[in-house]
Amino acid sequence: MTDRVLFLGPPESGLPAWIEGEGDVVTQTTARLTPQLLEEADASLLVSYGYRFILGKPVLDRFEGRAVNLHISLLPWNKGADPNFWSFLDSTPKGVTIHYLDEGVDTGDIIVQSEMSFDSEVETLATTYAALCAEIERLFQVAWVDIKGQSCPRRRQAGTGTSHRVKDKEPYLYLLTEGWDTPVGVLETYGRAHRLNRS
């Protein structure tokens, strides 16, 4: 069965093209949603991946049970912005999560997760980000039939976890001496020292 899918996020992941290859019709955008765009898309499913805007209740009501988000953290850890960065600075669990969208920021029921580990001696923010993206796109492709059929398992997030806004990273930007090629070990070392100094 062909579905119309509203894909919120950049096309670089290749997922919009992959979904179309599965026989579905995709409208892709990175822009803030407007009533006109919603009407033009006429979608039955919504997929959010790297989308920069929070969706309001009218949109969520329209896609109730049919709106999912791809987030590169092991929720409930590192909800919000820059999850890969914070997972190393705060030494929290690392991984990826596909979850249903709700009115919170990355707080919806979990569909599927994958925990990951990295060698901080050799990995950088760029290489870990690439690995996280590859894994969540793989999980999405495996789960797509169930997402379409609304037959996914769902479980509530356990515990409070952590959450960050974009501006929370600003005091630590000086640590990124090599930009996104900065070794993640730099963040882990700083994080350990910072936590020790606070105790």
N, C-alpha and C positions, 0 to 999 in steps of 0.2 A: 504494500500500500504506500502510495506517495504522500508524504507530508510536506507542508510548507514550514520552514524553519527560519526563525529570526535569530541570527548569529551576531551577538554583541561583542566586538573585539576586533583586533587587527587580523587581516587575512593571512599574515605571514606564516602562521602555524601550519597551514595546509588543511586544517580541519574543514573549513567551508567547502573546499574542493572535494575533500574526501566524502563529506555528507552528500554532495551532489552526485558523486560517483556511486553512492548507494541507492540512487534513484529518487532522492528528495530534492525539493526546490529551496534554495537558500537566498535570503536577503541578509547581506552583511553590512554592518555599520560600526563606526567608532564614535559617532555623534550622539549627543543627548537625544533621547527618544522624544518624539512629538506625537500628538494624536494623529497627524497626517501620515507620518511614517508608519505608525502602527496599522493604520487602515490600509495603506498601500502594500505592506508586507502580507497582511491577511494570514498571519502564521498561526499554526496550531501548537507549535513548540518553540521554546526560547532557550537558547544556549548562551551563557555568558562566560567569557574567557579573556582575562586581561582587560575587562571593560572598566572605565574610569569613573562611571557615574553610578550613584545609588538609585535603585529602582523604587518608585513609590508604590503605595498600596493599590492604586487603580491598575497599574501594569501587572502587579503580582496577582490581583484578583482575576484579571483577564486570563492569566496563564496558571491558575491554581493547579498544583500537582503536575504541571507540564513545563516548569522553568527550573533549569539546573545551572550550577556554577562550577567551573573548574578552578581550583585554588591550589597553588603550589606550596602548601604546608600540610602538616599532619594535624588537622583540627582536633581539638580546640586551640592548639598552639598556633601563635602567630596569625591571628585573624587580622584583616586589614592590609595595610601597605607594607611592601618590602619584606615579605615573609622569609625569603632566603637569607637576606642580610641578618635579620634578627635571630634566626635559628642558630647561627654561629656566634653572634655576640652574646646572646643569652644562654647558649648551650642547651637549647630545647630540642625535643625530638624533631626529626626531619622527615619529609615525605610529601605526599600529594593527596588531595581529597576531592572527590566529586560529591556535591551536596545539592539538595533542593534549596531554592531561594526562598527567603522569608524577609521580613521587614528589618531585620538586623543586618550587621555587616559580617558575613561569613559565619552565621549562627544557625543555619538551617540543618535539617536532618541529613545525616550522612548516607550516601548511596554506596560508595566504595572508597577505600583508602589503600595506600601502599606506603609502608615505612621504608626509608632509605638511609644508607650510611655512606660517608665519604672519608677519604684519606686526606686529612688536613695538611699533610706534608706536601702533597702535590696538587691538590685541587684549588681552583680560584672561584671567585664569585661567578665568573662567566661560565666555567665548565660545570659547576654545580647547577646553575640555572638551566643550562642546556639539558642536563640529565633529568632534572625535575620536569621540564616541559616534555621531553620525550616520553617519560613514564606516564604522565597524566594523559597525554594524547593516546598512548597505547591503551590505557584503562578505558578511556572514552570510547574507543573503537570497539572494545570488547563488550561494553555495557550498552551500546547504542540501541540495539534491538529492544532491550528491556526498558530503556528510557522512553523510546517511542511507544511501546506497548503499555506504559505506566505500570509495569510489573516489577519495578526495582524494589529490593528490600530497603527499608529505611530505619535508622536508629538515631535517637537523640544524641547530641554531643554530651559527653560525660566530663564534668568538671568545668572550671572557669577558663583555664588556659591563659593565653596572653593575647593582647591586641595592640596594634600600633597605627598611628596616623603618619602621613607623609612627613610632617614637620618634626616628628620624633627623631628622625635620623640625622637632622641637621647638626647637632653637637658632635656627631661622630664622623662627619664627612672627611675630616683631616686624616682619618685612618686609611682612607682609600687612596694610598699614594700611587697606585698603578691603575686607578679607575676600577673597572670591572674585572681587570686581570689581577687585582690584589689577591694574594693567597688567603684562603679562609682561615688559615692558622693565625694570621695577624689579628683577626677579630676574636678568635677563641682565646688567644693569649691575653689580649686586652680585657676581655670579659672576665676571665678567671681572676686577674689582678684587681679589677674593679670590684668584683664581688667580695674578694678578700679584704680590700680596703674598707668596705662598708660594714664588715662584720666586726 
